[in-house]
Amino acid sequence: MEITDINLNLLPRKPGVYLMKNASGLIIYIGKAKNINARVHQYFQTGAEASRGWKIPSLVPLIAQIDFVVCASERDALLLEDKLIKKYKPFFNSMLKDAKTYPYVKISLQEDFPRITMTRRPQHDGAAYFGPYPHSFEIKKMLAFLWKKKYLPLRPCKWSFSRQKPLAQKRINSCIYYHTKQCPAPCAGKISYEDYRAIAQRAQMFFSGDYKEFLAELNRAMVAAAKDYKYELAAKYRDFALALEHIKERVKVSEYKENKLTHKIDASVKLKRLSEVLGSDKIIRHIEAFDNSHLAGKHPVGAMVCFEDGEKYKAHYRRFKIQSALPENGADDFMMMREIVGRRLAQVAKLPKANKPDLFLIDGGKVQLDFAMQAIKAAGEDIKVISLAKREEEIFAPGKKDSIKLDKADPAIRLLMEIRDEVHRFAITYNRLLRSKSLLK
């Protein structure tokens, strides 16, 4: 099966949700993936229609556009997929049109003697809820493991009792967990209220905590068990580690409010269009833009802003005080650009390949671009770079005589202008800050 109008390579190799639309812009299918690029490619593989029943051969000819939302994790993607399917009810999502919800771990802290259970309906009842967890089977196995190893031995029974209303003795006598000593038996006074609550607090901390050291310990125990040919025990450690990985996955789906979600989908359109315009063989997701600012040569500074997936990533913004020797009665914008790009490249060189930017955007024309290229060549980095000139909003690329001119409504130019305006604002703000500080001295 082939598709000619959509460049599938311009989809991110990240976890997230993909939205398939028809020629009218109607969402006809929503899916999630650990790797959006790889997953969507599967729809267009030869023979895919034979293995997937009626859906694939019916769906693919209708696809005119594929948008996406990059998510924090696979779990986040699954939850967002569920939310979007319930909102848009695409025709081809018949499998997930119901009111399916994912389970939470509940610690009934409102009770004197709390229990750990799983529920699909969190309430405002004083209990602590953690989740939701799409892979509930892994969580159930982990809870069983924690119970068996007596790490979180909270009572498994459903009886309702408290310090004021103790459990009837006949209930206690009939409890198998009490007789086999699998339960600390708070009902029978085998453990104090304070000590039992401490176990409940440990459970709460466990589901709220940082599992880095715990995971490392589990992996060591798994390796040791395997070396001793205790494969069943090693498998339990492995399953426990998988469940912990699932628990600690980042979930941001609650942050996807309507306007923000619309912005994210719109950003995917802009990024795909920009990648096409620049002839990139992969989606451009990580963009860093550069500008400099001074007032008659006073307090010369440079600035860099970062956009990831079409959104500001302020944690990666950078400011530079110009260190180069500048003309006595002014500044050299070109030399300043070469300096700040070079200094940023010195930082980039220390990053792993996956974290390096896909594109440098230079505020200026062809000359600013040439000076930025000098810095890039000197650093030996292979980063795509372009410049955007303000007057006509022309895009200049290295080695190309003519500029790229796009309609002002084009998604690509709208994204570049947004990023350029942000770095311009950031540079001017820094220059004004230094000028204000100098006046106070």
C-alpha positions in Angstrom: 0.0 0.0 0.0 1.4 3.4 -1.0 0.7 7.0 -0.1 2.1 9.9 -2.2 0.6 13.1 -0.7 1.9 12.7 2.8 5.5 12.5 3.8 5.5 10.0 6.6 9.1 10.8 7.5 8.0 14.1 8.8 6.4 12.5 11.8 8.4 12.5 15.1 10.0 9.4 16.5 8.5 10.2 19.9 5.6 8.9 22.0 2.4 10.7 21.3 -1.0 10.8 19.6 -1.6 11.0 15.8 -4.8 12.3 14.3 -5.7 11.2 10.8 -7.9 13.6 8.8 -9.8 13.4 5.5 -9.8 16.0 2.8 -12.4 18.1 4.6 -10.3 18.3 7.8 -12.5 15.9 9.7 -10.7 13.6 12.2 -11.4 10.0 11.1 -9.0 8.1 13.3 -6.9 8.8 16.4 -4.2 6.5 17.6 -1.3 6.5 20.1 2.2 5.2 19.8 5.5 4.9 21.6 7.0 6.0 18.3 4.6 7.9 16.2 6.7 7.7 13.0 7.1 3.9 13.2 3.5 3.3 14.1 2.0 5.3 11.3 4.4 3.7 8.8 2.8 0.3 9.6 -0.5 1.5 8.1 1.1 1.8 4.7 3.1 -1.4 4.6 2.3 -3.9 1.9 0.0 -6.5 3.3 -1.2 -4.4 6.2 -4.8 -4.5 4.9 -4.8 -8.3 5.0 -3.8 -8.6 8.6 -6.0 -5.8 10.0 -9.4 -6.7 8.6 -11.6 -4.0 7.0 -10.3 -1.0 8.9 -6.9 -0.4 7.1 -8.1 -0.7 3.4 -11.1 1.5 4.2 -9.1 4.1 6.3 -6.0 4.7 4.3 -7.5 6.0 1.0 -9.4 8.7 3.0 -6.3 10.1 4.8 -5.3 13.5 3.6 -3.5 14.9 6.6 -1.8 13.5 9.7 -1.4 15.8 12.7 0.2 14.8 16.0 0.8 15.8 19.6 4.1 14.7 21.2 3.5 13.5 24.8 5.6 13.1 27.9 5.4 9.3 27.8 3.6 6.3 26.2 1.2 6.3 29.2 0.5 10.0 28.7 -0.2 9.3 25.0 -2.6 6.5 25.8 -4.6 8.7 28.2 -4.6 11.6 25.8 -5.8 9.2 23.0 -8.7 8.1 25.2 -9.6 11.7 25.9 -9.5 12.8 22.3 -11.5 9.7 21.1 -14.3 10.5 23.5 -14.3 14.1 22.4 -14.2 13.7 18.6 -15.7 10.2 18.3 -13.9 9.4 15.0 -15.6 6.8 12.8 -12.7 4.4 12.7 -12.2 4.4 16.5 -15.1 2.1 17.2 -13.0 0.0 19.6 -12.6 2.9 22.0 -15.9 4.8 21.7 -17.2 3.5 25.0 -16.7 5.1 28.3 -13.7 3.1 29.2 -11.6 4.6 32.1 -8.2 3.5 33.5 -7.7 2.3 37.0 -6.2 4.2 40.0 -4.4 2.8 43.0 -6.4 3.9 46.1 -5.1 4.0 49.6 -8.0 4.6 52.0 -6.3 7.0 54.3 -9.7 8.2 55.6 -10.0 4.9 57.4 -8.3 4.2 60.7 -6.8 1.0 59.2 -6.3 1.8 55.4 -6.4 -0.7 52.6 -4.8 -0.6 49.1 -7.3 -1.3 46.3 -7.7 -0.4 42.6 -10.6 1.6 41.3 -11.8 3.3 38.1 -13.7 6.0 39.9 -11.6 8.3 42.1 -13.7 10.3 44.6 -13.2 13.2 47.0 -13.4 10.9 50.1 -10.1 11.6 51.9 -8.4 8.6 50.2 -5.1 9.0 48.3 -5.3 8.2 44.6 -2.5 7.5 42.2 -2.7 7.0 38.5 -4.4 6.4 36.2 -2.5 3.3 35.0 -3.4 1.9 31.5 -1.4 -1.3 32.1 -3.3 -2.3 35.2 -2.2 -6.0 35.0 1.4 -4.9 35.8 0.2 -2.8 38.8 -1.8 -5.7 40.2 1.2 -8.0 40.0 3.3 -5.5 41.7 0.8 -5.0 44.5 0.7 -8.8 45.0 4.5 -8.9 45.1 4.7 -6.1 47.7 2.0 -7.9 49.8 3.8 -11.2 49.6 7.2 -9.7 50.5 5.5 -7.8 53.4 6.8 -4.5 52.1 3.3 -3.0 52.2 1.3 -5.5 54.2 -2.0 -3.6 54.5 -5.1 -5.6 55.2 -6.7 -7.2 52.1 -10.2 -7.6 53.7 -13.2 -5.5 52.9 -14.6 -5.3 56.4 -15.4 -1.9 57.8 -14.1 -1.2 61.3 -12.3 1.4 63.3 -10.9 2.0 66.8 -14.3 3.1 67.9 -16.1 0.3 66.2 -13.9 -2.9 66.4 -14.5 -5.8 64.1 -16.7 -8.6 65.5 -14.7 -11.5 66.9 -16.5 -14.0 64.7 -15.3 -12.1 61.6 -11.7 -12.3 62.9 -12.0 -16.0 63.7 -13.2 -16.7 60.1 -10.4 -14.8 58.4 -7.8 -16.9 56.6 -5.3 -14.1 56.4 -5.4 -13.8 60.2 -4.8 -17.5 60.8 -2.0 -17.8 58.2 -0.4 -14.6 59.6 -0.3 -13.0 56.1 -2.0 -9.9 57.5 -0.7 -7.8 60.4 -4.2 -8.1 61.8 -5.0 -4.7 63.1 -8.5 -6.0 63.7 -7.2 -8.3 66.4 -4.8 -5.8 67.9 -1.7 -7.6 66.6 -0.3 -4.3 65.5 -0.7 -0.9 67.1 -2.7 1.8 65.4 0.5 4.0 65.0 2.6 1.2 63.5 -0.2 0.3 61.0 -0.6 3.9 60.0 3.2 4.0 59.4 2.8 1.2 56.8 0.0 3.2 55.1 2.3 6.3 55.0 5.0 4.1 53.5 2.6 3.0 50.8 1.7 6.6 50.1 5.3 7.6 49.9 6.0 4.6 47.6 3.5 5.7 45.0 4.6 9.3 45.2 8.3 8.8 45.2 11.5 8.7 43.2 12.2 5.1 42.2 15.7 5.5 40.8 17.5 3.7 43.6 14.7 1.2 44.1 14.9 0.2 40.4 18.6 -0.1 40.5 18.3 -2.5 43.5 15.6 -4.5 41.7 17.8 -4.9 38.7 20.7 -6.1 40.8 18.4 -8.6 42.6 17.1 -9.8 39.2 20.6 -10.4 37.9 21.6 -12.2 41.1 18.5 -14.4 41.0 19.2 -15.3 37.4 22.8 -16.3 38.2 21.5 -18.6 40.9 19.1 -20.2 38.3 16.1 -18.8 40.3 14.4 -17.8 37.1 10.9 -17.6 38.6 12.1 -15.1 41.2 14.1 -13.2 38.6 10.9 -12.9 36.5 9.1 -11.5 39.5 11.8 -8.9 40.0 11.5 -8.0 36.3 7.8 -7.6 36.4 8.1 -5.4 39.5 10.6 -3.2 37.7 8.3 -2.9 34.7 5.4 -1.9 37.0 7.6 0.8 38.7 8.6 2.1 35.3 4.9 2.4 34.5 4.2 4.2 37.7 6.9 6.8 37.3 6.1 7.6 33.7 5.2 11.3 33.3 1.6 12.1 32.8 0.6 15.5 31.6 -2.7 14.8 30.0 -4.5 16.9 32.6 -2.6 19.9 31.3 -4.0 19.5 27.8 -6.8 22.1 28.1 -8.8 22.8 24.9 -6.9 25.9 23.8 -3.5 24.3 24.5 -4.4 21.1 22.7 -5.5 23.1 19.7 -2.2 25.0 19.7 -0.2 21.7 19.9 -2.1 20.3 16.9 -1.6 23.5 15.0 2.1 23.4 15.8 2.4 20.0 14.2 1.0 21.5 11.0 3.6 24.3 11.1 6.5 22.0 11.9 5.6 19.6 9.0 5.3 22.5 6.6 8.6 24.1 7.7 10.4 20.7 7.3 9.0 20.4 3.8 10.0 24.0 2.9 13.6 23.4 4.0 13.8 20.0 2.4 14.4 18.2 5.6 14.3 14.4 5.6 12.9 14.3 9.1 10.6 16.5 11.2 12.2 19.6 12.6 11.2 19.7 16.3 13.9 21.5 18.2 14.6 25.0 16.9 17.0 27.6 18.5 17.0 31.2 17.4 19.6 33.9 17.8 19.6 37.7 17.9 21.7 40.5 19.5 20.9 43.9 20.9 22.7 47.1 21.9 22.1 50.8 22.1 24.7 52.8 20.1 27.2 50.1 21.0 26.4 50.2 24.8 25.8 47.0 26.7 26.0 44.7 23.6 24.3 41.3 24.3 23.1 38.3 22.5 20.2 36.0 23.1 19.0 32.5 22.2 15.5 31.1 22.6 14.4 27.5 22.2 11.2 26.1 20.7 10.4 22.4 21.0 7.4 20.9 19.1 6.4 24.5 18.2 6.3 25.7 21.9 8.6 27.9 23.9 11.0 25.9 26.0 12.2 28.6 28.4 14.5 26.2 30.4 16.8 26.3 27.4 16.8 30.1 26.8 20.3 31.6 27.0 21.7 35.1 27.4 25.2 36.3 26.4 27.2 39.3 27.3 29.3 40.1 24.2 33.0 39.5 24.9 34.5 40.4 21.5 36.3 43.7 21.0 33.9 46.0 19.2 34.3 49.3 17.4 34.8 52.3 19.7 31.6 54.2 18.7 29.3 51.4 17.8 28.9 47.7 17.5 29.5 45.0 14.9 26.2 43.0 14.6 27.9 40.4 12.4 30.7 39.7 14.7 28.3 39.5 17.6 26.2 37.0 15.8 29.3 34.8 15.1 30.3 35.0 18.8 26.9 34.0 20.3 26.4 31.2 17.8 29.9 29.9 18.5 29.4 30.1 22.3 26.1 28.2 22.0 27.8 25.6 19.8 30.4 25.0 22.6 27.5 24.1 24.8 25.8 22.0 22.2 29.0 19.9 21.6 28.6 18.5 25.1 25.0 17.3 24.5 24.1 13.8 23.3 23.0 13.6 19.7 19.4 13.1 20.5 19.3 16.5 22.5 21.0 18.6 19.8 18.9 21.2 17.9 17.5 20.4 14.5 17.7 24.0 13.3 19.4 27.3 14.0 17.3 30.4 13.1 19.3 33.6 12.7 17.5 37.0 12.9 18.8 38.8 9.9 19.7 38.5 6.3 22.3 36.8 4.2 25.4 38.4 5.9 24.2 37.4 9.4 23.7 33.9 8.1 27.2 33.8 6.6 28.8 34.8 10.0 26.7 32.2 11.8 27.9 29.6 9.3 31.5 30.6 10.1 30.9 29.7 13.7 29.2 26.4 12.8 32.1 25.4 10.5 34.7 26.3 13.1 32.8 24.1 15.6 32.6 21.2 13.3 28.9 20.7 14.0 26.3 19.6 11.4 23.3 21.7 12.2 20.8 23.0 9.6 20.8 26.9 9.7 18.7 29.6 8.1 18.1 33.3 8.6 14.9 35.3 8.4 15.1 38.9 7.2 12.5 41.3 8.6 11.7 43.6 5.7 10.2 41.0 3.3 10.3 38.0 5.7 12.6 36.2 3.3 14.3 33.0 4.3 17.9 32.6 3.4 19.7 29.2 3.4 23.4 28.5 3.0 24.6 27.9 -0.5 21.4 29.2 -2.1 21.6 32.4 -4.1 17.8 33.2 -4.0 15.8 33.5 -0.9 12.6 31.5 -0.1 9.5 33.7 -0.1 6.3 32.4 1.4 2.8 33.8 1.7 2.4 35.4 5.1 -0.4 32.9 5.8 1.9 29.9 5.2 2.2 27.8 8.5 6.0 27.7 8.1 6.6 31.4 7.9 4.1 32.0 10.7 6.2 29.7 13.0 9.5 31.3 12.0 8.1 34.8 12.6 6.8 33.8 16.0 10.2 32.4 17.0 12.1 35.4 15.5 9.9 37.8 17.4 10.4 36.0 20.6 14.3 36.0 20.4 14.2 39.7 19.4 12.1 40.4 22.5 14.4 38.4 24.7 17.5 40.1 23.4 16.1 43.6 23.9 14.9 42.8 27.4 18.3 41.7 28.4 19.9 44.8 26.9 17.4 47.0 28.8 18.1 45.1 32.0 21.9 45.8 31.8 21.2 49.5 31.0 19.0 49.8 34.0 21.5 48.2 36.3 24.2 50.6 35.0 22.1 53.6 35.9 21.8 52.4 39.5 25.5 52.3 40.0 
